[in-house]
Structures are given as C-alpha cells and as structure tokens.
Amino acid sequence: MIPAFLAPLIGPAVNKVLDLIPNKNERERARESVEASFAEGILAAAAAQTSINEVEAQHKSVFVSGWRPWCGWVCGFALAWNYIIQPIAAWVGFLAGYDLSGAPRLDTSELTTILMGMLGLVGARSYEKLKGVSRS
C-alpha cells in the first residue's frame, strides 16, 4: 500500500501505469513490488534521520545539539507563564491596585502537544533504561 501522505500525489499516476499491464497476476506483483519499494524507501529515510539525530545530539555546540532542550525550555516557560507567572502577577497587581488583567495569555495548545510528545519520548527512554535495553 502506498503511504497515505503520498497516495494523493502519486497514487493516480502509479495506478495508471500499473493498469497498462494486461495480465492481472503480473499487475498485482508489480503493485506489490512498488509498495515494497515505497516501504523500503520510507524505512531508509527514517533510519538516515535517526543517524543524523544521534550525531547532532552528541555535538559539543549547543547550536547543533541544543535544539531539543531549547524546545523543552520554550514549552516549559510558556506553561509557567500561563499557569504560574501571569496569574500570580495579576493577583499581586490587583492587591497593589493595578489592573494587570490585560497581560497576554499564550495559546498553549500547540506547545502542549509538542511538550507531551517530548515527555513521551523521555518516558520511553526512561523505560528502556529501567529494562536495561538502552544502548548507552
């Protein structure tokens, strides 16, 4: 099966080419071959990206290896601002006679999605370490 994200782009063209094969059995074998090639290509791309990620994570420069921690800090700061800093500042301002209710509230729906994904990966890594199957 052609991956769902590629199907609208190349599926019709692949199907038209495969429909030119008159023998039904040969057509099905060709379809399976095309689908296997797509699967191999996707797996190879994922493996290559994993290798790149490992090299980046080992780099000494924070500009190369630090983008993941930076994403975590941005998400953490946004959540801290929305749920701790801004409400406390508004409350203290109210007690002091200032109206700070206009302080911006951040839309954290996208940030929460990223943070939960990152925390999920950390949880999976911790589980690997507990089970003794991690590579490091």
KASULWO-V7876 format. One line per field, one symbol per residue. ss: DSSP state (@ for helix, = for strand, . for the rest). burial: # if it has 9 or more other C-alpha atoms within 8 Angstrom, else .. Layout:
ss=???
burial=???
This chain:
ss=...@@@@@@@@@@@@@@@@....@@@@@@@@@@@@@@@@@@@@@@@@@@@@@@@@@@@...@@@@.@@@@@@@@@@@@@@@@@@@@@@@@@@@@@.............@@@@@@@@@@@@@@@@@@@@@@@.....
burial=.#...##...##.....#..#....##..###..#..##................##.#....####....#..##.#####.####.##..##.....#..........##.##..#......#..##.......
